[in-house]
Amino acid sequence: MILRLGQVELFVTNLDKSKEFYVDVLGFTEVERTETNLYLRAADEFDKYSLILTEKETAALGSFSLRVSSPEYLEVLQKKHEEMGIETQYLPKGTHPGQGPVLRVAEPNGHPVEFYHSMEQIEVGGLDGGVDALPMRKSHLQNGIPPICIDHMNLRVKDVDKALEYWQAIGFSISEYVQDGEETFAAWTRAKTSTHDVALVKQEEAALHHFAYIVDGVAGVIRTADLLADAGYRDNIDYGPGRHGATNAFFLYITDPDGHRLEIYSGDYNRDTDLPPIGWTKEQYDKKGRLWWGPSVPDSFFKTTPVNKEWLKTPVQN
């Protein structure tokens, strides 16, 4: 089975500027750096990293990755995709440090997805055995907010109902949705019990709207706004803080130096995945679903990030 969202890869145009924003200001932990890649981890994560910044000429969503329950389940997913007529690419070893085998697909809207099971973990043991410290017990070394863990992606798709056929076929459930007449305008889908791993919203062209990291409560959201303004990034505060009606989360949307939107996120609910979804009408969603309270939605909020269109054509070197 699919367990959760595990990683996001962003194409950025200047790795040094991105490092300043994500590491020096927000407080992500730098795990490893190469000539073209920066690997970052949030404070409570056991995985070696969850955010990959890859330097390219053009900013885009490189890919996002979902962790599955076993190596064998990659074979199950590959067969499911073949039955749906979706091209796949199986890599015996991932293209990034610490990754095991990876199944690559371009889901029906063209979004680049990886499925993986094995990822190098943060060491918690001491030299004499036993436990030295859990990953989150390094607060004396942390700066910034810091982000706690990766949470979800929000994707733009041309046809939400068709997109849902795919995500439900690979085991996702729907927590909430927005109905606009005969068609679905938006849906929050998940593998875990929180409100979503992958959100789907109608737009003519496939794109990334935002990715999200959880912080430590409402205070962590507010602290993010203070940090950005204090560090000279006031204009990178895109929307919020505020409270969503749908998902109930407290939010702040910010943009990095390349315009990628990151949601700083706290306080959504957990609900069993077998329960029926909560439905909003489009009128209800526009009135109080997107925003329960907070500032008006700015025009900038509807800008999106393009996706990597060469996903399955990119040469792979192991």
Secondary structure, 3 states (H helix, E strand, C coil): CEEEEEEEEEEECCHHHHHHHHHHHCCCEEEEECCCEEEEECCCCCECCCEEEEECCCCEEEEEEEEECCHHHHHHHHHHHHHCCCCEEEECCCCCCCECCEEEEECCCCCEEEEECCECECCCECCCCCECCCCCCCHHHCCCCCCCEEEEEEEEECCHHHHHHHHHHCCCEEEEEEEECCEEEEEEEECCCECCCEEEEECCCCEEEEEEEECCHHHHHHHHHHHHHHCCCHHHEEEEEEECCCCCCEEEEEECCCCCEEEEEECCCECCCCCCCEEEEHHHHHHHHCCCECCCCCHHHHCCECECCCHHHCCCCC
